[in-house]
Amino acid sequence: MLQGNIFNRLDERRKAGSPTVGMGATILMYSDRHAATIVDLHNNRVAIQEDHSIRTDSNGQCDSQSYSYERDTSKPFRWFSLRKNGRYVEEGSKMENGTVLLIGERDSYHDYGL
C-alpha cells in the first residue's frame, strides 16, 4: 500500500540517471520534496547539499507551488549510495524504506496538510 504523496512514491520507483557534480536532485520524503545539488561523487555514492528553496507564487497553503533555488553551501553533506534496485538511497537507511534521491531534477514541495 502506497503512503504519503503519490508523486513521491512513483518517483521513488524510477531508476537513477547518471549523476554529475553540479546537477540538481530531489530528496523524496513522505510527502515533502527538498531540492538539492550534487556536490561530490565517489564510486557509486553521491553527496548532496540541500538548496535554499524560495517560493515564487502567491498561493499560500496550497498544492500549487512554484520555487526558485539557490545553492546553500552552509548545509551539511548527505551521502546516498546506488543500491541494487537502481535507486540512490541515503546511507544508513534500508533499501526498501529509506530516503530516496531523484537524480537530475530539482524540486521542492511542502505539504501543509501534515
C-alpha positions as CSV (number, residue, x, y, z in Angstrom):
1,M,0.0,0.0,0.0
2,L,1.4,3.4,-1.0
3,Q,1.5,6.0,1.7
4,G,2.4,9.7,1.5
5,N,2.5,11.8,-1.6
6,I,1.6,9.6,-4.7
7,F,4.0,11.5,-6.9
8,N,6.9,10.9,-4.5
9,R,6.1,7.2,-4.4
10,L,6.0,7.0,-8.2
11,D,9.3,8.9,-8.5
12,E,10.9,6.6,-5.9
13,R,10.4,3.7,-8.4
14,R,12.3,5.5,-11.2
15,K,15.8,4.3,-12.0
16,A,18.5,6.8,-11.3
17,G,20.2,8.7,-14.1
18,S,23.9,9.4,-14.4
19,P,24.9,12.0,-11.7
20,T,27.4,14.8,-12.3
21,V,28.7,17.3,-9.9
22,G,26.5,20.5,-10.0
23,M,23.4,18.6,-11.2
24,G,20.1,19.1,-9.4
25,A,18.5,16.4,-7.3
26,T,15.4,16.0,-5.2
27,I,15.2,14.4,-1.8
28,L,11.9,12.5,-1.6
29,M,10.3,12.5,1.8
30,Y,7.0,11.1,3.0
31,S,5.1,13.9,1.3
32,D,7.5,16.8,1.0
33,R,10.3,17.2,-1.5
34,H,13.6,19.1,-0.9
35,A,15.7,20.5,-3.8
36,A,19.4,19.7,-3.6
37,T,22.6,19.9,-5.6
38,I,25.1,17.1,-6.2
39,V,28.4,18.2,-4.8
40,D,30.6,15.1,-4.8
41,L,30.8,11.7,-6.5
42,H,32.7,8.7,-5.2
43,N,32.3,5.2,-6.8
44,N,28.5,4.5,-6.5
45,R,27.9,7.3,-4.0
46,V,26.8,10.9,-4.3
47,A,27.0,13.7,-1.8
48,I,24.3,16.4,-1.9
49,Q,23.6,19.6,-0.1
50,E,20.1,20.9,0.3
51,D,19.4,24.1,-1.7
52,H,17.6,27.2,-0.4
53,S,14.1,27.0,-1.9
54,I,12.3,30.3,-2.4
55,R,8.5,30.3,-3.0
56,T,7.8,32.3,-6.2
57,D,4.0,32.0,-6.2
58,S,1.3,33.7,-4.0
59,N,-0.9,30.7,-3.4
60,G,-0.4,30.3,0.3
61,Q,-1.0,26.9,1.9
62,C,-2.0,25.3,-1.4
63,D,-0.8,22.3,-3.5
64,S,0.0,24.6,-6.5
65,Q,3.6,25.7,-5.5
66,S,6.5,27.1,-7.5
67,Y,10.0,27.8,-6.4
68,S,13.4,29.2,-7.4
69,Y,16.5,27.6,-6.0
70,E,19.9,28.8,-4.7
71,R,22.9,26.8,-3.6
72,D,23.3,26.7,0.1
73,T,26.9,25.7,0.9
74,S,26.3,26.0,4.7
75,K,24.2,22.8,4.7
76,P,25.8,19.5,5.6
77,F,26.7,16.9,3.1
78,R,24.3,14.0,2.9
79,W,25.5,10.8,1.2
80,F,23.4,8.5,-0.9
81,S,24.5,5.2,-2.4
82,L,23.3,3.4,-5.5
83,R,21.5,0.2,-4.5
84,K,20.9,-3.0,-6.4
85,N,17.3,-1.8,-7.1
86,G,18.8,1.0,-9.3
87,R,18.0,3.9,-6.9
88,Y,20.1,6.2,-4.7
89,V,19.1,5.7,-1.1
90,E,20.5,7.7,1.9
91,E,23.4,5.9,3.6
92,G,22.4,4.3,6.9
93,S,18.9,3.6,5.5
94,K,17.5,0.3,4.3
95,M,16.9,0.0,0.6
96,E,13.2,-0.8,1.0
97,N,12.1,2.2,3.1
98,G,15.0,4.6,3.1
99,T,15.0,8.2,1.8
100,V,15.4,8.2,-2.0
101,L,17.3,10.7,-4.1
102,L,15.8,11.6,-7.5
103,I,18.8,12.5,-9.8
104,G,18.6,15.2,-12.5
105,E,15.5,17.1,-11.2
106,R,15.5,19.9,-8.7
107,D,12.1,20.2,-7.0
108,S,10.6,21.4,-3.7
109,Y,7.1,20.9,-2.3
110,H,5.7,21.4,1.2
111,D,2.6,19.5,2.3
112,Y,0.7,21.9,4.5
113,G,-1.8,19.2,5.3
114,L,0.5,17.2,7.6
